[in-house]
Amino acid sequence: MDDPSSLQPQSLPMDAAKPGGFGWHLVQDLSAGVRVQVHPAGKTVTAIVPCPTGVMRQG
């Protein structure tokens, strides 16, 4: 994912009564690894998501 902001992603307080604050937590919890690369145009966030057992790669 590319983002025009060069600020690092931050975990916000999670509150089910308020919108937002869940995205970065989900990315970190569901990913085997996350990389944030800051560059002049902003940043690129890359997440490695494990493939469930028994699912074959196509292509």
KENUGU-404233 format. One record per residue: x, y, z of N, C-alpha, C in turn; chain; residue number from 1; residue in three letters. Coordinates in Angstrom, 1 decimal. Example, Ala and Ser with C-alpha at 12.3 -4.5 7.8 and 13.67 -1.06 7.14 Angstrom:
# residues 2
n_x n_y n_z ca_x ca_y ca_z c_x c_y c_z mol seq type
13.2 -5.7 7.8 12.3 -4.5 7.8 13.2 -3.3 7.8 A 1 ALA;
12.8 -2.2 7.1 13.7 -1.1 7.1 12.9 0.0 7.9 A 2 SER;
END
This chain:
# residues 59
n_x n_y n_z ca_x ca_y ca_z c_x c_y c_z mol seq type
0.8 -1.2 0.0 0.0 0.0 0.0 0.9 1.2 0.0 A 1 MET;
0.6 2.2 -0.8 1.3 3.5 -0.9 0.5 4.5 -0.2 A 2 ASP;
1.1 5.4 0.5 0.5 6.5 1.3 1.3 7.8 1.0 A 3 ASP;
0.7 8.9 0.8 1.4 10.1 0.5 2.1 10.7 1.8 A 4 PRO;
1.7 10.2 3.0 2.3 10.7 4.2 3.6 10.0 4.5 A 5 SER;
4.6 10.7 5.0 5.9 10.0 5.3 5.9 9.6 6.8 A 6 SER;
4.8 9.9 7.5 4.8 9.5 8.9 4.6 8.0 9.1 A 7 LEU;
5.3 7.4 10.1 5.2 6.0 10.4 3.7 5.7 10.8 A 8 GLN;
3.2 4.5 10.5 1.9 4.1 11.0 1.9 4.0 12.5 A 9 PRO;
0.8 4.4 13.2 0.8 4.3 14.6 -0.5 3.6 15.0 A 10 GLN;
-0.3 2.8 16.1 -1.5 2.2 16.7 -2.3 3.2 17.5 A 11 SER;
-3.6 3.3 17.2 -4.5 4.2 17.9 -5.2 3.4 19.0 A 12 LEU;
-5.7 4.1 20.0 -6.5 3.3 21.0 -7.8 2.7 20.3 A 13 PRO;
-8.0 1.5 20.6 -9.2 0.8 20.0 -10.4 1.0 21.0 A 14 MET;
-11.5 1.5 20.4 -12.7 1.7 21.1 -13.9 1.4 20.2 A 15 ASP;
-14.6 0.3 20.5 -15.7 -0.2 19.7 -16.8 0.8 19.6 A 16 ALA;
-16.8 1.8 20.4 -17.9 2.8 20.4 -17.5 3.9 19.4 A 17 ALA;
-16.3 4.0 18.9 -15.8 5.0 18.0 -15.3 4.4 16.7 A 18 LYS;
-15.5 5.1 15.6 -14.9 4.6 14.3 -13.4 4.8 14.3 A 19 PRO;
-12.8 3.9 13.5 -11.3 4.0 13.3 -10.5 3.4 14.4 A 20 GLY;
-9.2 3.3 14.2 -8.3 2.8 15.2 -8.0 1.3 15.1 A 21 GLY;
-8.6 0.6 14.2 -8.5 -0.8 14.1 -7.5 -1.3 13.0 A 22 PHE;
-7.3 -0.5 12.0 -6.6 -0.9 10.8 -5.1 -1.4 11.0 A 23 GLY;
-4.3 -0.6 11.7 -2.9 -0.9 11.9 -2.8 -2.1 12.8 A 24 TRP;
-3.7 -2.2 13.8 -3.7 -3.4 14.7 -4.0 -4.7 13.9 A 25 HIS;
-5.0 -4.6 13.0 -5.3 -5.8 12.1 -4.1 -6.2 11.2 A 26 LEU;
-3.5 -5.2 10.6 -2.4 -5.5 9.7 -1.3 -6.2 10.5 A 27 VAL;
-1.0 -5.7 11.7 0.1 -6.3 12.5 -0.3 -7.7 13.0 A 28 GLN;
-1.6 -7.9 13.4 -2.0 -9.2 13.9 -2.1 -10.3 12.9 A 29 ASP;
-2.5 -9.9 11.6 -2.8 -10.9 10.6 -1.5 -11.1 9.7 A 30 LEU;
-0.5 -10.4 9.9 0.7 -10.5 9.0 1.8 -11.2 9.8 A 31 SER;
2.6 -12.0 9.0 3.8 -12.6 9.5 4.9 -11.6 9.6 A 32 ALA;
4.8 -10.5 8.8 5.8 -9.5 8.9 5.3 -8.2 8.2 A 33 GLY;
5.7 -7.1 8.6 5.3 -5.8 8.0 6.6 -4.9 7.8 A 34 VAL;
6.7 -4.3 6.6 7.8 -3.4 6.3 7.2 -2.1 5.9 A 35 ARG;
7.8 -1.0 6.5 7.4 0.3 6.1 8.7 1.0 5.5 A 36 VAL;
8.5 1.4 4.2 9.6 2.1 3.5 9.2 3.6 3.3 A 37 GLN;
9.9 4.5 3.9 9.6 5.9 3.7 10.5 6.4 2.5 A 38 VAL;
9.8 7.2 1.6 10.5 7.7 0.4 10.0 9.1 0.1 A 39 HIS;
10.6 9.8 -0.8 10.2 11.2 -1.0 8.7 11.4 -1.3 A 40 PRO;
8.1 10.4 -1.9 6.6 10.6 -2.3 5.7 10.1 -1.1 A 41 ALA;
6.3 9.7 0.0 5.5 9.3 1.2 6.0 8.0 1.7 A 42 GLY;
5.2 6.9 1.7 5.7 5.6 2.3 5.0 4.5 1.6 A 43 LYS;
5.6 3.3 1.6 5.0 2.1 1.1 5.0 1.1 2.3 A 44 THR;
3.8 0.5 2.5 3.7 -0.5 3.6 3.5 -1.8 2.9 A 45 VAL;
4.3 -2.8 3.2 4.3 -4.1 2.7 4.0 -5.1 3.8 A 46 THR;
3.0 -6.0 3.7 2.7 -6.9 4.7 2.8 -8.3 4.1 A 47 ALA;
3.4 -9.3 4.8 3.5 -10.7 4.4 2.4 -11.4 5.2 A 48 ILE;
1.4 -12.0 4.4 0.3 -12.7 5.0 0.5 -14.1 4.6 A 49 VAL;
0.5 -15.0 5.7 0.7 -16.4 5.4 -0.5 -17.0 4.7 A 50 PRO;
-0.2 -18.0 3.8 -1.2 -18.7 3.1 -1.7 -19.9 3.9 A 51 CYS;
-3.0 -20.0 4.0 -3.5 -21.2 4.8 -3.1 -22.5 4.2 A 52 PRO;
-2.9 -23.5 5.0 -2.5 -24.8 4.6 -3.5 -25.4 3.7 A 53 THR;
-3.1 -26.0 2.6 -4.0 -26.7 1.7 -4.4 -25.8 0.5 A 54 GLY;
-4.1 -24.5 0.5 -4.4 -23.6 -0.6 -3.2 -23.6 -1.5 A 55 VAL;
-3.4 -23.9 -2.8 -2.3 -23.9 -3.7 -2.2 -22.6 -4.4 A 56 MET;
-1.0 -22.2 -4.7 -0.7 -21.0 -5.4 -1.0 -21.2 -6.9 A 57 ARG;
-1.7 -20.3 -7.5 -2.1 -20.4 -8.9 -1.3 -19.4 -9.7 A 58 GLN;
-0.9 -19.7 -10.9 -0.2 -18.7 -11.8 1.1 -19.2 -12.1 A 59 GLY;
END
